[in-house]
Amino acid sequence: MEIIKLRDEYIKLGQALKAGSLVGSGVEAKLVIQDGFVRVNGEICTQRGKKLYDGDMVEFDNQTIKIEK
């Protein structure tokens, strides 16, 4: 499990996927999110700009990212 430490109050989903090295680019992040391959807290999320806060969990391609302060 990858842990991303927040520098601000939140991080956007597309940025989190890039920061966690689950995708190689913003374009790739956009595509996998739009196609419904990403789950946030267990639910499919298609909003690239979804704000993630402390405690949120992101799942993609059998990998998990945890957002922490």
N, C-alpha and C positions, 0 to 999 in steps of 0.2 A: 504494500500500500504506500502510495506517494503522499506526502503531507506538504501542503502549500500554506506558508505563513502569510497572513494578511498584512499588508503595509498600510492599507486604508481600511475603511469600514467594510468594504466588499470587493469582490473581483467578479468580472463578468465570465460567463460560462466559456465562451470562445477563448478568452485569455487564460483561463484555468487549464483548458485542454492543452494549450501551447506550453504553459509554464510547467505542466506535469509531464511534458514530452510524450503525450499520447497521440499528438498530431504534429506534422512538420511545419504547417503554415496556417494562417488565418483562413485561407480559402478551403483547405482540407477540413478545418474545424467547422466552417459554415456548412459544408456538404454533409458531414456525418451527423450534425445536429439536425439539419433540415430533413434528412432521410430517416430520422427517428431511431438512430443507433445509440443515443446517449440517454442515460437515466440520471436524474437528480433526486436524491433521497428515495430511490426505488421506483420513481415514476418517469416515463418517457417525457423528455423535454425537447421541444423544437424551437425554443427561443434562444438565439445565439447571445443576446444581450441580457439574459436572465442574471440577476444579481445573486451571488453566492456569499453567504455569511458564515461566521464561526459555527462549526458543527455540521455544515452541509457535506454530503457525500456525493461524488460524481462517479458513475461507472461507464466505461466504454471499452470494448474489445477485451473483456475479461480482466480489466485492470480497474483499480479504484483509487480515487483521489479524495483525501480528506482536507477540508478547509479549516484552518485553525488561526486564532489570533496570536 
